[in-house]
């Protein structure tokens, strides 16, 4: 197990290095720079050019990349031109909001997906299966931002059940029980909106795997021995059907990263997704590159977690 984990971690190193190179060049290909359109028109072009020289924007690409990557290893992600603060400080202010929103979304996703997948797979071709399958088809067809806008309009503005912005009620004292409840209350509608869409793939994977597994020889043998259906599903079918769910876990994290950009902007939720879009519009390159790198590393870590879960569920994977 440790050998497999060590080997997978080693593979991550060149992946992250390649990712940093791609992100750096994509940032350089963006039109303009952090000074474009943000300078007082009374300032002359000579002063603007001097500022670019001071910031190193006129250095060769390899010099800029080397300075960026060495500072990155020292924990220095640069300075935000928009907020006039270190990038690490800005990200830290919003990172935990996105983290807890993603955790709640994952919990809701599996709380919804696993029961629906089990019911749909166990009772396939019944009315309940058709209803669940219809729900997954609608989920596949509905864009997450359209569905989120609909949820916000109905449950936020029309019914008033949930807040329509922010991450906590103003004036709530941090560290108190009311502060915790307020955070969960503000996260619930965005997390539920994202979970109801992201859950459809998991439901379909689990349903297909259960239908396939319950026809296999070891299940038929258990039935012939008189083992109860409840025990068969709990001990045999469900355990063997978890493999695709574990494999899909890394993609769930990647989907949450992409979806959080839309969700946080729609619900005015102060997370790194909202920060990313605002920094992109303002050409705040240092923040954009740091966030894209963070998103990429999170996706790579999600894949690593999936591989580790798979190796625990199916030890044969460690031999590959």
N, C-alpha and C positions, 0 to 999 in steps of 0.2 A: 504493500500500500504506500509506504513512504517513498519507495523508489519510483513508483508511478507518479506520485505527487511532485517529487523533485524534478522528474523529467518534464512534466507539464509546465512547471514554473520556469524552467530553463527555456522552453519554447516561447514563453511570453516575452522574453527580453528582446529578441530581434523583432517580434511583432510590434512592441511598443516603440522601438527605435524607428522602424519603417513608418509607423503611424505618425510619429513626430515630424518626420521629413515631409510626408504628404501634407500634413496640416500646415506646416510652415510655408510650403510653396503655394498652397491654395490661398493662404492669407495674403501672400505677396501678389497673387493674381487678382485680388479684389481691386476694383477701380478706386483710385484715390488713396489717401492714407488718413491717419488720425488728425492731420492738420487741415485737410481739405474741407472747406465750407465751415470751419469752426473758428476762423481767424477774423479778428476785427478788420473791416475793409480799410480802415485808416492806417493799418500797418503795411509798410512797403514790402515788395517782394524780396528785397535783400534781407530783411529781418526774418521773413518766413523761411528763406533758404538757410539762414544761419541757424534757426531753430531745428530744421531738418538735419543739418550737419551735427548739431549738438546731440540730438537723439539717436544718431547713427543710422538714419533712414537712407543716407546716400552711400553707406558702406557696401562692398560687394556682398552677394548673397551668402557666400560661405562664412564670411566674418559675422554677418548678422545671425546666421543659424548657430554658429559656435557660441556666440555671446548669449543667445537665447537658451540653448540647451545646457550650458554650464551654469547659468543663473537658475535654471529650472531644477537642477540637481541640488542646488543650495537652498531651495525653497523660495526663491525669488521669481515670481511670475510677472514682474514688471509693474508699471504704474498705469492706472486707468486715466486716459485723457478726459473722459467724460465726467468721472466722479472725483478726480484729483486725489485718489487714494490708492494704496497698494492693492493689486489684484487679489492677493491672498485674503486680505481683510474683507473685501467686497464679497468674495465667494463664501467665506466662512459665515458671513451674516445671513446668507440665503441657503447654504447647502443643507442645513438640518431641516429646513422646511420641506425641501424637495425629497430628502431622504425619508422622512416620516410619511410624507404623502405616498411615496413609492411603496413603503412597507405596508401601509394600510390598503393600498390598491392590490398588492399581491395577496394579502390575507383575504380580502373580499373576492378576488378572482378565484382562488381555490375553494373558498367556502361556497361559491356559486357553482363552479365548474365540476367539482368532484361528485356532488350528489346528482346533478343533472346528467353527467356522463354515465354514472352507474345506473340510474333509472332508464336512460335511453338505451344503453347497451344491454341491460338485463331484460328489459321488456320491449325489445325492438319490434317494429312493425305493428305497434299498438297505437292507440290514440295519444297517450302520453309521449311516446317516442316521436310521433309526427308533430306534436306541439313544440317539443324541445328542438327538433330539427328545423322547424320553421323559424324559431327564434334565432338559431345559429345562422340561417340563411340571411335573415334581416340584418344580423350583426356584421356579417361579412360584407354586405352591400352598403351599410351606413358608414360614412366617414365619421371619424371620432369627433371632429370639430363641429359638424352639423348636429350630431347627437348631443354633444355637450351644450351647445347653444339652446337646443330644445329643452334639455333638463334644467338649465339655468332659468329659462323663461317660465317654465311650468312651476317648478318647485321653489325657485328663488323669488321671482317677481309676482307671479299670479297667486300662488298659495302662501308664499312667505314662510315656508317651513325652514329654509336654510338661508344663511347670509350670502350676499351676492359679491363679496369681495373681502380681501384681507386674510390674515392667518390667525388673528386673535382679536377678541373684543378690546377696544381701547380702554386703558385704565386698569386692566386686570393685572394683579401683582404676580410676577414670575415666581415659580416654585410652589404656588398654592394649588389646591385641588381644583378650584374654579378656573385657574389658568390652563391646567391640563384638559379639563372638559371643554373649554372654549377652543383650544387648539384642535381637538378631535371633531368638534362640531363644525368648525370652518373647513376641515379636510374632508368631511364625510361626503358631501355632494360631488366635489371634483373627483374623489377616489372612486365613488360608485359609478359616476359617468364613464370613467376610463375602464373600470373593471367589467361593466356590462358589455363593452365592446371587445376587450382583450380576452374575455373568457371563452368566446365562441370557438376559437381554435383548439383550446384545451378540451372542451366538451366533445368536439368532433374526433379528436385523436383518441380520447378515452373510450368513447362509444365504439369506434372501429376496432380498437384493441380488445375490448371485452367481447364483442361479437365474434372476433377471430379466435380468442383464447378459449371460449366456452365450447368450441367444437373440437378442441384438441384431444388427443388420446388420453392424457393423464386425467383430464376432467371427466371424460366418459368412463374411465376406469373407476374414479372415485364415486360416480353416480351408481355404477353397477355394484359397488360394495355397500350401497345403502347410506352413504354419507349425506347428511342433510344439505339442502341447497344453500342455506345461510352459511354453513361452514365451508362449502365449496367456494362460494364467492369471496368469503373473507380470507381463507387460507391459500387458495389456489389462483383463482381468476384475478382478484384485485391486485395481489402482489405482482403477478406477472404483467399486469396491464400498466403498472407504474413506470415502466421503462420509457415509453414515449413522453410521459409527463416530465420525467427527470431530464430527458434530452431536450425538451422544449423550454426548460427553465431559463437558460441563457438567452434565448430569443424573447422570452417574456420581459427580461430586464432591458434588452435593446428596445423593445416596443414601448416600454414605460418611459425610456429616455426620450424617444421621438414624440410620444404622446404628451409628455409633460410640457413641452414647448407650447403646444396649442392649448392644453387644459389650463395652465397657469395664466396665460394671457386672457383666455375667455373668462375665467373666474377671478381675475385680478389678484391672483395668489402670488405673494412675493417669494418666488423660488428662483433657482438658477435657469429654468426654462424661460421665464419672463425676462431675467437679466440677459440671457443670450440674445433674444430677439431685439431688445432695446439697444444692446451694444452693437449688434449687426447693423441696425438702422443708423447708428451714430458713427459707424466706422471705427469703433473702439477696438482696434486690432488686438491689443494685448489681452483684453478680456475674452474676445471671441476665440483666439487660439487656445487660451487656457481652458475654456469651457469645452471646446471640441475635443481637446486632448483628454479631459476628464471624462467626457461621454464615451470616447473610444476605449479608455482603460476600463471603465465600468462594463462595457460590452465584452471585453476580453476576460475580465474577472468572472462575468456571468457564464461564459463558456467554460471556464475552468471549474466553476462550481458544478455545472452540469456534468462535466466529465467525472468529477469526484463522486457525485451522487450516483452516477451510472456504475462506477467501479465498485461502489458499496452494494448496490442492488444486484449487479451481475459481475461477480469476481473475474469472469473470463476476459473482461475488457482490459484488466491489468496486464494480461499476457501479451497484448498487441503492441 
